[in-house]
Amino acid sequence: MRNDRVTVVRQVEAVDDIGADIFTETVVYADIPCKLGQAGKNTLDNTPTNSVTFVTADLRLCLAPDYTILANDKLIVKHKGQTFTFWATQAFKYMTHQEISVYAKTEA
């Protein structure tokens, strides 16, 4: 069931060379077994004020409950030879697994 892999990237506070506070992307977990599946239908955002149509993917990621995934974590998923980049919403944990709705907004 869990033939896919996910790497979780999180923005963490850091201090740069001159002492200023910054945020850097840090890999929190690498190559976690998971399963990527569809949760609903993709949507189009074609409002009259935009010159570009956006497609929002509505997918679900299932993985073991042992990991802490936060809202807005960047998720890099390897699925059947393809690599996708998503952002997480709040995780919903069960005794045996957790489900995370993920989204990606791209230009059509």
C-alpha positions as protocol buffer text, in pm:
chain_id: "A"
residue {
  index: 1
  type: MET
  ca { x: 0 y: 0 z: 0 }
}
residue {
  index: 2
  type: ARG
  ca { x: 274 y: 247 z: 87 }
}
residue {
  index: 3
  type: ASN
  ca { x: 491 y: 235 z: -224 }
}
residue {
  index: 4
  type: ASP
  ca { x: 526 y: 614 z: -248 }
}
residue {
  index: 5
  type: ARG
  ca { x: 783 y: 821 z: -58 }
}
residue {
  index: 6
  type: VAL
  ca { x: 759 y: 1170 z: 92 }
}
residue {
  index: 7
  type: THR
  ca { x: 1022 y: 1415 z: 211 }
}
residue {
  index: 8
  type: VAL
  ca { x: 896 y: 1678 z: 456 }
}
residue {
  index: 9
  type: VAL
  ca { x: 1053 y: 2025 z: 441 }
}
residue {
  index: 10
  type: ARG
  ca { x: 974 y: 2285 z: 707 }
}
residue {
  index: 11
  type: GLN
  ca { x: 1065 y: 2651 z: 744 }
}
residue {
  index: 12
  type: VAL
  ca { x: 1254 y: 2703 z: 1070 }
}
residue {
  index: 13
  type: GLU
  ca { x: 1390 y: 3016 z: 1231 }
}
residue {
  index: 14
  type: ALA
  ca { x: 1761 y: 3075 z: 1193 }
}
residue {
  index: 15
  type: VAL
  ca { x: 2014 y: 3356 z: 1218 }
}
residue {
  index: 16
  type: ASP
  ca { x: 2216 y: 3465 z: 915 }
}
residue {
  index: 17
  type: ASP
  ca { x: 2581 y: 3576 z: 899 }
}
residue {
  index: 18
  type: ILE
  ca { x: 2510 y: 3929 z: 1020 }
}
residue {
  index: 19
  type: GLY
  ca { x: 2278 y: 3822 z: 1303 }
}
residue {
  index: 20
  type: ALA
  ca { x: 1944 y: 3888 z: 1135 }
}
residue {
  index: 21
  type: ASP
  ca { x: 1653 y: 3653 z: 1193 }
}
residue {
  index: 22
  type: ILE
  ca { x: 1560 y: 3453 z: 882 }
}
residue {
  index: 23
  type: PHE
  ca { x: 1363 y: 3142 z: 788 }
}
residue {
  index: 24
  type: THR
  ca { x: 1538 y: 2853 z: 616 }
}
residue {
  index: 25
  type: GLU
  ca { x: 1397 y: 2535 z: 467 }
}
residue {
  index: 26
  type: THR
  ca { x: 1507 y: 2226 z: 661 }
}
residue {
  index: 27
  type: VAL
  ca { x: 1440 y: 1862 z: 576 }
}
residue {
  index: 28
  type: VAL
  ca { x: 1255 y: 1722 z: 877 }
}
residue {
  index: 29
  type: TYR
  ca { x: 1190 y: 1370 z: 744 }
}
residue {
  index: 30
  type: ALA
  ca { x: 1327 y: 1204 z: 430 }
}
residue {
  index: 31
  type: ASP
  ca { x: 1178 y: 923 z: 219 }
}
residue {
  index: 32
  type: ILE
  ca { x: 891 y: 829 z: 453 }
}
residue {
  index: 33
  type: PRO
  ca { x: 672 y: 548 z: 314 }
}
residue {
  index: 34
  type: CYS
  ca { x: 329 y: 688 z: 221 }
}
residue {
  index: 35
  type: LYS
  ca { x: 38 y: 658 z: -20 }
}
residue {
  index: 36
  type: LEU
  ca { x: -78 y: 942 z: -242 }
}
residue {
  index: 37
  type: GLY
  ca { x: -439 y: 931 z: -357 }
}
residue {
  index: 38
  type: GLN
  ca { x: -720 y: 1152 z: -483 }
}
residue {
  index: 39
  type: ALA
  ca { x: -947 y: 1317 z: -229 }
}
residue {
  index: 40
  type: GLY
  ca { x: -1174 y: 1510 z: -462 }
}
residue {
  index: 41
  type: LYS
  ca { x: -1178 y: 1685 z: -796 }
}
residue {
  index: 42
  type: ASN
  ca { x: -932 y: 1942 z: -925 }
}
residue {
  index: 43
  type: THR
  ca { x: -1068 y: 2295 z: -947 }
}
residue {
  index: 44
  type: LEU
  ca { x: -1008 y: 2583 z: -1186 }
}
residue {
  index: 45
  type: ASP
  ca { x: -976 y: 2944 z: -1072 }
}
residue {
  index: 46
  type: ASN
  ca { x: -1060 y: 3159 z: -1371 }
}
residue {
  index: 47
  type: THR
  ca { x: -1175 y: 3484 z: -1213 }
}
residue {
  index: 48
  type: PRO
  ca { x: -1209 y: 3779 z: -1455 }
}
residue {
  index: 49
  type: THR
  ca { x: -934 y: 3979 z: -1281 }
}
residue {
  index: 50
  type: ASN
  ca { x: -668 y: 3714 z: -1342 }
}
residue {
  index: 51
  type: SER
  ca { x: -496 y: 3673 z: -1674 }
}
residue {
  index: 52
  type: VAL
  ca { x: -391 y: 3320 z: -1582 }
}
residue {
  index: 53
  type: THR
  ca { x: -607 y: 3019 z: -1499 }
}
residue {
  index: 54
  type: PHE
  ca { x: -493 y: 2824 z: -1194 }
}
residue {
  index: 55
  type: VAL
  ca { x: -554 y: 2455 z: -1128 }
}
residue {
  index: 56
  type: THR
  ca { x: -573 y: 2341 z: -765 }
}
residue {
  index: 57
  type: ALA
  ca { x: -511 y: 1971 z: -702 }
}
residue {
  index: 58
  type: ASP
  ca { x: -708 y: 1812 z: -416 }
}
residue {
  index: 59
  type: LEU
  ca { x: -517 y: 1503 z: -302 }
}
residue {
  index: 60
  type: ARG
  ca { x: -470 y: 1303 z: 17 }
}
residue {
  index: 61
  type: LEU
  ca { x: -150 y: 1163 z: 165 }
}
residue {
  index: 62
  type: CYS
  ca { x: -163 y: 868 z: 406 }
}
residue {
  index: 63
  type: LEU
  ca { x: 132 y: 771 z: 625 }
}
residue {
  index: 64
  type: ALA
  ca { x: 219 y: 625 z: 966 }
}
residue {
  index: 65
  type: PRO
  ca { x: 99 y: 825 z: 1270 }
}
residue {
  index: 66
  type: ASP
  ca { x: 454 y: 840 z: 1410 }
}
residue {
  index: 67
  type: TYR
  ca { x: 543 y: 1158 z: 1221 }
}
residue {
  index: 68
  type: THR
  ca { x: 445 y: 1516 z: 1301 }
}
residue {
  index: 69
  type: ILE
  ca { x: 335 y: 1698 z: 988 }
}
residue {
  index: 70
  type: LEU
  ca { x: 241 y: 2063 z: 1034 }
}
residue {
  index: 71
  type: ALA
  ca { x: 13 y: 2279 z: 821 }
}
residue {
  index: 72
  type: ASN
  ca { x: 212 y: 2449 z: 542 }
}
residue {
  index: 73
  type: ASP
  ca { x: 495 y: 2195 z: 549 }
}
residue {
  index: 74
  type: LYS
  ca { x: 632 y: 2141 z: 199 }
}
residue {
  index: 75
  type: LEU
  ca { x: 588 y: 1779 z: 90 }
}
residue {
  index: 76
  type: ILE
  ca { x: 795 y: 1636 z: -194 }
}
residue {
  index: 77
  type: VAL
  ca { x: 624 y: 1313 z: -299 }
}
residue {
  index: 78
  type: LYS
  ca { x: 768 y: 1046 z: -529 }
}
residue {
  index: 79
  type: HIS
  ca { x: 478 y: 854 z: -688 }
}
residue {
  index: 80
  type: LYS
  ca { x: 523 y: 593 z: -964 }
}
residue {
  index: 81
  type: GLY
  ca { x: 829 y: 759 z: -1116 }
}
residue {
  index: 82
  type: GLN
  ca { x: 688 y: 1111 z: -1084 }
}
residue {
  index: 83
  type: THR
  ca { x: 784 y: 1382 z: -833 }
}
residue {
  index: 84
  type: PHE
  ca { x: 523 y: 1625 z: -699 }
}
residue {
  index: 85
  type: THR
  ca { x: 554 y: 1922 z: -463 }
}
residue {
  index: 86
  type: PHE
  ca { x: 259 y: 1989 z: -233 }
}
residue {
  index: 87
  type: TRP
  ca { x: 178 y: 2184 z: 81 }
}
residue {
  index: 88
  type: ALA
  ca { x: 14 y: 2018 z: 380 }
}
residue {
  index: 89
  type: THR
  ca { x: -301 y: 2109 z: 565 }
}
residue {
  index: 90
  type: GLN
  ca { x: -366 y: 1994 z: 921 }
}
residue {
  index: 91
  type: ALA
  ca { x: -302 y: 1622 z: 971 }
}
residue {
  index: 92
  type: PHE
  ca { x: -580 y: 1396 z: 1098 }
}
residue {
  index: 93
  type: LYS
  ca { x: -439 y: 1104 z: 1297 }
}
residue {
  index: 94
  type: TYR
  ca { x: -596 y: 764 z: 1350 }
}
residue {
  index: 95
  type: MET
  ca { x: -458 y: 476 z: 1558 }
}
residue {
  index: 96
  type: THR
  ca { x: -311 y: 305 z: 1249 }
}
residue {
  index: 97
  type: HIS
  ca { x: -230 y: 596 z: 1014 }
}
residue {
  index: 98
  type: GLN
  ca { x: -277 y: 966 z: 949 }
}
residue {
  index: 99
  type: GLU
  ca { x: -438 y: 1146 z: 657 }
}
residue {
  index: 100
  type: ILE
  ca { x: -323 y: 1481 z: 529 }
}
residue {
  index: 101
  type: SER
  ca { x: -502 y: 1681 z: 263 }
}
residue {
  index: 102
  type: VAL
  ca { x: -238 y: 1829 z: 35 }
}
residue {
  index: 103
  type: TYR
  ca { x: -267 y: 2095 z: -229 }
}
residue {
  index: 104
  type: ALA
  ca { x: -71 y: 2234 z: -520 }
}
residue {
  index: 105
  type: LYS
  ca { x: -174 y: 2541 z: -714 }
}
residue {
  index: 106
  type: THR
  ca { x: -30 y: 2560 z: -1065 }
}
residue {
  index: 107
  type: GLU
  ca { x: -93 y: 2756 z: -1380 }
}
residue {
  index: 108
  type: ALA
  ca { x: -309 y: 2582 z: -1641 }
}
